[in-house]
């Protein structure tokens, strides 16, 4: 069962913050590097931030009202009036294949629908490629709605959407 992440769990000296940063930054190529302050800011304004276990996996999602400068988030905000954007989801290597990501997404789908949202959006790297994430999102019913070259062309992403 996913556990909501409270901003108080990310204050200085809290083990959860260090573990989240380590898990995230070990996957920075797929996600993006985070510093503690950025992590705290994302969780503070998140539509939903949750984890499984001590930290087998976590998800951070913002809605259209988020104050976020990510080019990917801004792409969705320019095209959709209302949405929930999955900024990051990551599963620890020791928990892969156990359904953690599916549970996190299922919980997010329920919470978003309860809040009146009808669309979940995200991006997946096209270059460098992320075939596992592509297959996972396709299996959940996400479809491509656009693409972009970001970070001075060093990264290409596919924008995905799933109606609830």
QUIQUILIN-V921778 format. One line per field, one symbol per residue. ss: DSSP state (h for helix, s for strand, l for the rest). phi: phi as a letter, one per 20 degrees, with the letter a starting at -180 (. if undefined). psi: psi as a letter, one per 30 degrees, with the letter a starting at -180 (. if undefined). A space follows every 50 residues. Layout:
ss: ???
phi: ???
psi: ???
//
This chain:
ss: llssllhhhhllllhhhhhhhhhhhllllllllllhhhhhhhhhhllsss ssllllssssssslllllllhhhhhhhhhllllsssssssslhhhllllh hhhhhhhhhhhhhhllllssssssssslllhhhhhhhhhlllssssssss llllsssssssssl
phi: .fdgeegffdfgnefgffffffffffcffedqfcegfffgffffdffbcb bdmfrfabcccdefefdcefffgfffffdcfbaddefbbbcfgfdfndnf fffffgffgfffffenfcbdcaccfebffcfffgfffffenfcfcrbbdc llnfbccdecbcfe
psi: kkkkkkeffglkfkeeeeeeeeeeffheeedkkkleeeeeeeeegkekkl lkaeiellkkklaffkikgkfeeeeeeffkeklkkjekkkkkefgkggge eeeeeeeeeeeeeegglgkklllkkejklieeeeeeeeffgklkgallkl hhgfkklkklkkk.
//
